[in-house]
């Protein structure tokens, strides 16, 4: 009896112990656990890491096999630098829960961090063993290796994953980024190309990655070599053509860039729009011949529509920029004839007019502009009137020019109206009729204060008023007016001599300053940079006028044009030192920043 009682008592104690343990585990409900973990995270976020650890340790004591609690505690300990304690907790847990691959990956990462690479690899092997032919366990391994910056191991792990799942595009972007970090730009390029053949990435996106990498000058040669090597492979053809086209254009190698873009369009004619983008960017890079050629290709791929006229006009402008003037004249003429009922015809006629004017055939230019006068589009009429007036100034026919500009009316677009009134003032200035000039400049300024010529009108008015009044103007003012006319007509040597005379006056006279500023501009236009620098420095250093800061800023701009960066920076610093509150000082700071910025920083 007694033995049977002892047996029953023992079983009761054991059963009670099991119930007690079970009830202890059950006491930590999901809601209580989540609330406590949230409170612990808040404590850690506010710097109370020890209190956070104690809070989670209390949970862990009650629920040592709750994966969420275990991971939270291990994470807090790891952040606190208590790596061995974190490892011990995860080791105990994973010994009983081998199926918790997330915990295994955390433990593997800790082994790598404490120099136990072998044990870390064992953990990764245990993860892969759960599903060796699926991708997800390799994702976990990749995360662990990436956390620990194990570049070589990452590449090996990716290769193993690809063999296991029989897919060479798996983790291609990850592999590319690792190669890029290791400055292995050729392999990185190949990996991005692989990524572009995967289901979840297009060739366009792959090309964007490659081009972004190639923006760094150290990477570009290897990227180009890698792309050229696989250029003939159909699998990568689209991404390769896109990438090379962009990279060659980046280097202003417009010929090779156009070759790549043409290949891309041959592969898929619907990509013809890329040619238009290329043509406009090529024009921006000064590659006018390639721009015109690209538009020829565009026109061969699109149907007849109004857009064609726009592309023809842009093509003609590129031909003009490339010096192919007869081609440009022919293209502009085609637009004028084939789109006679549309505004594009006026663009064609004005394009021809400008070419004629620029090559000295001014009468032909006037005749071409005259055909626009009957246009139904008033804005083009205004442009044609202004153009004809300019041409007559070039010919020296000031009376005819005055009559042409005087066609301005209240129905004109403000910008063009202001330009006409300003030119009426200029002709009066050229003639020495300074009272009349003031009247026109006042109209320019008061009726159209928000248009671009307002500041020029102010400059002219100040100049005239500082040089006399009521018919008693200094002779130097007339000389300055003659120089303005000579410059406008393109007679730069004669304008230079006249401005030297006026600029030889004594003191800080506004007329002298304005003459020296204009003289400097002419020197720059002629490529006489040393003379321009000397003249600007005379204004900036010796004549304390409102133009001084602007003159010194212009010195910096010239040095920048000559690629003399150090000299440019010193000139801009001089502006900031001498005129710290001027607008030019702000511009100087901005230009210093741009001039000293590394090319890769701009990219």
C-alpha positions in Angstrom: 0.0 0.0 0.0 2.7 2.4 1.1 4.7 1.7 -2.1 1.7 2.3 -4.3 1.0 5.5 -2.4 4.6 6.7 -3.0 4.3 5.9 -6.7 1.0 7.8 -7.0 2.6 10.8 -5.1 5.7 10.8 -7.3 3.5 10.7 -10.5 1.4 13.6 -9.1 4.5 15.7 -8.4 5.8 15.1 -11.9 2.5 15.8 -13.4 2.1 19.0 -11.4 5.6 20.1 -12.5 4.7 19.5 -16.1 1.4 21.4 -15.7 3.2 24.2 -13.9 5.8 24.5 -16.7 3.1 24.3 -19.4 1.1 27.0 -17.6 4.2 29.2 -17.2 4.8 28.9 -21.0 1.1 29.6 -21.6 1.2 32.7 -19.4 3.1 34.6 -22.1 0.3 35.2 -24.6 1.0 36.7 -28.0 -0.5 40.0 -27.0 1.5 40.2 -23.8 4.7 39.2 -25.6 4.2 41.7 -28.4 3.4 44.5 -26.0 6.5 43.8 -23.9 8.7 43.6 -27.0 7.3 46.9 -28.2 8.1 48.5 -24.9 11.6 47.0 -25.0 12.1 48.5 -28.5 11.0 51.9 -27.2 13.4 51.7 -24.3 16.3 50.7 -26.6 15.4 53.5 -29.0 15.7 56.1 -26.2 19.0 54.8 -25.0 17.8 52.6 -22.2 19.4 49.4 -23.6 19.9 47.7 -20.2 16.3 48.2 -19.2 15.2 46.8 -22.6 17.4 43.7 -22.1 16.0 43.1 -18.7 12.4 43.4 -20.0 13.1 40.8 -22.7 15.1 38.5 -20.4 11.9 38.3 -18.2 10.0 37.1 -21.2 12.8 34.7 -22.2 12.7 33.1 -18.7 9.1 32.4 -19.2 9.3 31.4 -22.9 12.8 30.1 -23.8 11.5 28.5 -26.9 9.6 31.4 -28.3 11.5 32.3 -31.5 10.4 35.9 -31.5 11.5 36.4 -27.9 14.8 34.6 -28.5 15.6 36.7 -31.7 14.7 39.9 -29.9 17.0 39.2 -26.9 19.8 38.0 -29.1 19.5 41.2 -31.2 19.6 43.5 -28.1 22.6 41.6 -26.7 24.4 41.8 -30.0 23.8 45.6 -30.2 25.2 45.9 -26.6 28.3 44.0 -27.7 27.5 40.9 -25.6 28.1 38.6 -28.5 29.0 35.5 -26.4 25.7 35.7 -24.5 23.8 36.2 -27.7 25.5 33.1 -29.2 24.7 31.0 -26.1 21.0 31.9 -26.2 20.8 31.1 -29.9 22.8 28.0 -29.6 20.5 26.6 -26.9 17.4 27.5 -28.9 18.6 26.1 -32.2 19.7 22.9 -30.6 16.0 22.3 -30.0 14.6 24.1 -33.0 16.7 23.1 -35.9 13.9 24.1 -38.3 14.1 27.8 -37.4 16.4 28.9 -40.2 16.1 32.6 -39.3 17.7 31.9 -35.9 20.3 29.7 -37.5 21.3 32.6 -39.8 21.5 35.0 -36.8 23.8 32.4 -35.1 25.9 32.0 -38.2 26.4 35.8 -38.4 27.5 35.9 -34.8 30.1 33.1 -35.5 31.5 35.1 -38.4 31.7 38.2 -36.2 33.6 36.4 -33.5 36.1 34.9 -35.9 34.6 31.4 -36.0 34.1 31.3 -39.8 34.1 27.5 -39.8 31.1 27.3 -37.4 29.4 30.1 -39.3 29.7 28.1 -42.5 28.3 25.0 -40.7 25.2 27.0 -39.8 24.8 28.1 -43.5 25.1 24.5 -44.6 22.4 23.5 -42.1 20.1 26.2 -43.6 20.8 25.1 -47.2 20.2 21.5 -46.2 16.6 22.4 -45.5 15.8 23.0 -49.2 19.0 22.6 -51.3 17.2 23.0 -54.7 15.2 26.1 -53.7 16.4 29.8 -53.8 15.2 30.9 -50.3 17.9 29.3 -48.2 20.6 30.9 -50.4 18.9 34.2 -49.8 19.4 33.8 -46.0 23.0 32.8 -46.6 23.6 35.8 -48.8 22.2 38.1 -46.1 24.6 36.7 -43.5 27.6 37.0 -45.8 26.7 40.5 -46.9 26.3 41.6 -43.2 29.8 40.5 -42.6 31.3 42.0 -45.9 32.6 38.6 -47.1 32.9 39.5 -50.8 34.7 36.5 -52.1 32.4 34.1 -50.1 29.4 35.9 -51.5 30.5 35.3 -55.1 31.1 31.6 -54.3 27.8 31.3 -52.5 26.0 32.8 -55.6 27.7 30.4 -58.0 26.6 27.5 -55.8 23.1 28.8 -55.7 23.0 29.1 -59.5 24.2 25.5 -59.9 21.7 24.3 -57.4 18.6 25.9 -59.0 20.0 25.8 -62.6 19.5 29.5 -63.2 22.5 31.7 -64.1 20.6 34.9 -63.5 19.9 34.2 -59.8 21.4 37.0 -57.6 22.8 38.8 -60.6 22.3 42.3 -59.3 23.8 41.3 -55.9 26.8 39.8 -57.6 27.2 42.9 -59.8 27.2 45.2 -56.8 29.8 43.0 -55.0 32.1 43.1 -58.0 31.5 46.8 -58.3 32.5 47.3 -54.7 35.6 45.3 -55.4 36.3 47.5 -58.4 35.9 44.5 -60.7 34.0 46.5 -63.3 34.1 44.0 -66.1 32.6 41.2 -64.2 30.1 43.7 -62.7 29.0 44.7 -66.2 28.5 41.0 -67.2 26.3 40.4 -64.1 24.1 43.5 -64.8 23.7 42.1 -68.4 22.7 38.8 -66.9 20.2 40.5 -64.7 18.7 42.2 -67.8 17.7 38.7 -69.1 15.9 37.7 -65.9 12.1 37.6 -65.7 12.0 40.4 -63.1 14.3 42.9 -64.8 14.2 44.5 -68.3 17.2 45.3 -70.5 16.4 49.0 -70.0 16.9 48.8 -66.3 20.0 46.7 -66.6 21.4 49.4 -69.0 20.6 52.1 -66.4 22.7 50.2 -63.8 25.6 49.8 -66.2 25.5 53.5 -67.3 25.4 54.6 -63.6 28.5 52.6 -62.9 30.2 54.0 -66.0 29.7 57.6 -64.9 32.7 57.0 -62.6 35.8 57.6 -64.7 37.8 54.7 -63.2 35.1 52.2 -64.2 34.4 53.4 -67.8 37.2 51.8 -69.7 36.5 48.3 -68.2 32.8 48.7 -68.7 33.2 49.7 -72.4 35.6 46.7 -72.9 33.2 44.3 -71.3 30.3 45.6 -73.4 32.2 45.5 -76.6 33.3 41.9 -75.9 29.7 40.6 -75.7 28.2 43.0 -78.2 27.6 40.3 -80.8 25.6 38.1 -78.4 21.9 38.3 -79.2 21.0 37.6 -75.6 22.6 40.9 -74.4 22.3 42.9 -77.6 19.6 45.4 -76.5 21.1 46.2 -73.1 24.6 46.4 -74.7 23.4 48.8 -77.4 21.6 51.0 -74.9 24.5 51.1 -72.5 27.2 51.8 -75.1 25.1 54.4 -76.8 24.8 56.3 -73.5 28.4 55.9 -72.4 29.9 56.9 -75.8 27.6 60.0 -75.7 28.8 60.7 -72.2 32.4 61.0 -73.6 31.1 63.0 -76.6 32.0 60.1 -78.9 28.9 60.8 -80.9 29.9 58.6 -83.9 30.2 55.4 -81.9 27.1 56.4 -79.9 25.0 56.8 -83.0 26.3 53.5 -84.3 25.0 51.8 -81.1 21.6 53.6 -81.2 21.2 52.7 -84.9 21.8 49.0 -84.0 19.2 49.3 -81.3 16.6 50.7 -83.7 17.5 48.0 -86.3 16.7 45.4 -83.6 13.4 46.9 -82.7 12.0 49.7 -85.0 9.7 50.8 -82.2 12.7 52.2 -80.5 13.0 55.0 -83.1 12.1 57.6 -80.4 15.5 56.9 -78.8 17.1 58.5 -82.0 15.2 61.7 -81.3 16.6 61.8 -77.7 20.0 61.1 -79.1 19.8 63.8 -81.8 18.9 66.5 -79.3 21.6 65.4 -76.8 24.1 65.2 -79.7 23.2 68.8 -80.6 23.7 69.8 -77.0 27.2 68.2 -77.1 28.1 70.1 -80.4 27.9 66.9 -82.5 25.8 68.5 -85.2 26.7 66.1 -88.0 25.6 63.1 -86.0 22.5 65.0 -84.9 21.5 65.5 -88.6 22.3 61.9 -89.4 20.1 60.7 -86.5 17.2 62.8 -87.8 17.6 61.2 -91.2 17.2 57.9 -89.5 14.2 59.1 -87.5 12.4 60.3 -90.6 12.9 56.9 -92.2 11.0 55.2 -89.4 8.0 57.5 -88.8 4.8 58.1 -90.7 4.0 61.4 -92.3 2.6 63.7 -89.6 3.0 67.2 -88.3 5.8 66.0 -86.0 7.8 65.4 -89.1 8.0 69.2 -89.7 9.5 69.7 -86.2 12.1 67.0 -86.8 12.9 68.5 -90.2 13.5 71.9 -88.6 15.7 70.4 -85.9 17.6 68.5 -88.6 18.1 71.7 -90.6 19.5 73.5 -87.5 21.9 70.6 -86.9 23.0 70.8 -90.5 23.6 74.5 -90.1 25.6 73.8 -86.9 27.7 71.3 -88.8 28.4 73.9 -91.5 26.3 72.0 -94.1 24.6 75.2 -95.1 23.3 74.1 -98.5 21.7 71.0 -96.9 20.2 73.2 -94.2 18.8 75.6 -96.8 17.3 72.7 -98.7 15.7 71.2 -95.5 14.3 74.5 -94.4 12.9 75.1 -97.9 11.2 71.6 -97.8 9.4 72.6 -94.6 8.3 75.9 -96.1 6.9 74.2 -99.2 5.3 71.1 -97.7 3.8 72.7 -94.6 2.7 76.0 -96.2 -0.6 76.1 -94.2 1.1 75.6 -90.9 3.3 77.7 -88.6 6.2 75.4 -89.5 6.5 77.0 -92.9 7.4 80.3 -91.2 10.1 78.4 -89.2 11.5 77.1 -92.5 11.5 80.6 -94.1 13.1 82.2 -91.0 15.7 79.5 -90.9 16.7 80.2 -94.5 16.7 84.0 -93.7 19.1 83.5 -90.8 21.5 81.5 -92.9 21.5 84.1 -95.6 22.1 86.8 -93.1 24.9 85.0 -91.3 26.8 84.4 -94.6 26.5 88.0 -95.6 23.6 87.7 -98.2 21.5 90.2 -96.3 19.2 91.2 -99.2 18.3 87.5 -99.6 17.7 87.3 -95.9 15.3 90.3 -96.1 13.4 88.7 -99.0 13.0 85.4 -97.1 11.7 87.2 -94.0 9.4 89.3 -96.2 7.5 86.1 -97.1 6.6 85.6 -93.5 4.9 89.0 -93.3 1.7 87.6 -94.7 1.7 84.8 -92.1 -1.5 84.1 -90.2 0.5 83.6 -87.1 1.1 87.0 -85.6 4.1 86.0 -83.5 6.0 85.0 -86.6 5.2 88.4 -88.2 6.7 90.2 -85.2 9.8 88.1 -85.5 10.1 88.8 -89.2 9.8 92.6 -88.6 12.5 92.6 -86.0 14.7 90.4 -88.2 14.3 92.7 -91.1 15.1 95.7 -89.0 18.3 94.0 -87.8 19.3 93.2 -91.4 18.8 96.9 -92.4 21.0 98.0 -89.5 23.7 95.6 -90.8 23.4 97.3 -94.2 23.7 100.7 -92.5 20.2 101.7 -93.7 19.2 103.3 -90.4 16.3 105.2 -91.8 14.8 102.0 -93.3 15.6 100.1 -90.1 13.8 102.8 -88.1 10.7 102.6 -90.3 10.7 98.8 -90.0 10.9 98.7 -86.2 8.3 101.5 -86.1 5.7 99.1 -87.2 5.3 98.0 -83.6 1.8 98.2 -82.3 -0.3 97.7 -79.2 -1.3 94.2 -80.5 2.3 92.9 -80.3 3.4 90.3 -77.9 5.1 92.2 -75.0 8.6 90.6 -75.5 8.7 91.6 -79.2 7.1 95.0 -78.7 9.8 95.8 -76.1 12.5 94.7 -78.4 11.1 96.9 -81.2 11.0 100.0 -78.9 14.5 99.3 -77.6 15.8 99.1 -81.2 14.1 102.4 -82.0 16.0 103.8 -79.0 19.2 102.3 -80.3 18.9 103.8 -83.8 18.3 107.2 -82.2 21.4 106.6 -80.1 23.4 105.6 -83.2 22.3 108.8 -84.9 23.2 111.0 -81.8 19.5 111.8 -81.2 19.8 111.3 -77.5 16.6 113.0 -76.4 14.6 110.8 -78.8 16.6 107.7 -77.6 15.6 108.5 -74.0 11.9 108.6 -75.0 12.1 105.1 -76.6 14.1 103.7 -73.7 11.5 105.0 -71.3 8.8 103.2 -73.2 10.9 100.1 -73.2 11.3 100.3 -69.4 7.9 101.6 -68.2 5.5 99.7 -70.5 7.4 96.4 -70.3 9.2 96.3 -67.0 9.2 92.5 -66.7 10.7 91.8 -70.2 14.4 91.1 -70.7 15.4 94.5 -72.2 14.3 96.5 -69.2 17.8 96.4 -67.5 19.5 97.4 -70.8 17.1 100.3 -71.1 18.1 101.4 -67.6 21.8 101.2 -68.4 21.3 103.4 -71.6 19.2 106.0 -69.7 21.8 106.3 -66.9 24.5 106.7 -69.5 22.7 109.4 -71.4 21.7 111.4 -68.3 25.3 111.2 -66.9 26.6 112.7 -70.2 24.6 115.9 -70.4 21.1 116.8 -71.4 18.8 119.0 -73.6 21.0 118.8 -76.7 24.3 119.5 -74.8 25.7 116.0 -74.7 29.4 115.3 -74.7 31.0 114.2 -78.0 32.2 111.0 -76.3 28.6 109.8 -76.1 28.3 110.0 -79.8 31.5 108.1 -80.2 30.1 105.4 -77.9 27.0 105.2 -80.0 29.1 104.8 -83.1 31.0 101.9 -81.5 27.7 100.3 -80.6 26.6 100.4 -84.2 30.0 99.1 -85.5 29.8 96.2 -83.0 26.3 95.3 -84.1 27.3 95.4 -87.8 30.2 93.1 -87.0 33.0 95.6 -87.6 34.8 94.7 -84.4 38.3 96.2 -85.1 36.8 99.6 -85.8 34.5 99.3 -82.8 37.6 98.4 -80.7 39.5 101.5 -81.7 36.6 103.8 -81.0 36.0 102.2 -77.6 39.7 102.6 -76.7 39.4 106.3 -77.3 36.3 106.7 -75.0 37.8 104.3 -72.5 40.9 106.5 -72.3 39.0 109.2 -70.4 40.1 109.9 -66.8 38.3 109.0 -63.6 35.3 106.7 -62.9 33.0 108.3 -65.5 30.1 105.9 -66.2 30.6 106.4 -70.0 34.3 105.3 -69.6 33.3 102.3 -67.5 30.6 101.2 -70.0 33.1 101.6 -72.9 35.7 99.5 -71.2 33.1 96.8 -70.4 32.0 96.7 -74.0 35.6 96.7 -75.2 36.3 93.6 -72.9 33.3 91.8 -74.4 34.6 92.4 -77.9 38.1 91.2 -76.9 36.5 87.9 -75.6 34.4 87.6 -78.8 37.6 87.9 -80.9 39.5 85.5 -78.6 41.9 88.1 -77.3 41.7 86.8 -73.7 44.7 88.5 -72.2 43.5 91.9 -73.4 40.0 91.1 -72.0 41.4 90.1 -68.6 43.6 93.3 -68.4 40.6 95.5 -69.2 38.2 93.8 -66.8 40.9 94.0 -64.1 41.3 97.7 -64.7 37.5 98.1 -64.1 37.5 95.8 -61.1 40.6 96.9 -59.3 41.0 100.6 -60.2 37.6 101.9 -60.8 35.2 101.6 -57.9 31.9 101.4 -59.7 28.8 99.1 -59.6 30.4 97.3 -62.6 33.6 96.4 -60.7 32.3 93.2 -59.1 30.8 92.1 -62.5 34.1 92.8 -64.2 36.1 90.7 -61.7 33.6 87.9 -62.0 34.1 88.0 -65.8 37.8 87.5 -65.3 37.1 84.3 -63.5 34.7 83.2 -66.3 37.5 83.7 -68.9 39.9 81.6 -66.8 37.3 78.9 -66.5 36.8 79.0 -70.3 40.6 78.5 -70.7 40.4 75.6 -68.2 42.7 77.5 -65.8 40.8 76.3 -62.8 43.2 77.6 -60.1 43.3 81.1 -61.6 39.5 81.1 -62.0 39.1 80.2 -58.3 41.5 83.0 -57.2 39.6 85.5 -59.4 36.2 84.4 -57.9 37.7 84.6 -54.4 38.9 88.1 -55.2 35.2 89.0 -56.0 34.1 87.6 -52.6 36.8 89.4 -50.7 36.4 92.9 -52.4 32.6 92.8 -52.9 31.1 90.4 -50.3 27.6 91.7 -50.5 27.3 91.9 -54.3 25.3 89.5 -56.5 28.6 88.6 -58.2 29.9 87.3 -54.8 27.0 84.9 -54.6 27.7 83.8 -58.2 31.4 83.5 -57.5 30.7 81.1 -54.6 28.5 79.0 -56.8 31.1 78.9 -59.6 33.9 78.0 -57.2 31.8 75.0 -56.0 31.2 73.9 -59.6 34.8 74.4 -60.6 36.3 72.4 -57.7 33.7 69.6 -57.7 35.0 66.2 -58.8 33.5 64.9 -62.0 32.3 61.8 -60.3 30.6 63.9 -57.6 28.6 65.6 -60.4 27.6 62.3 -61.8 
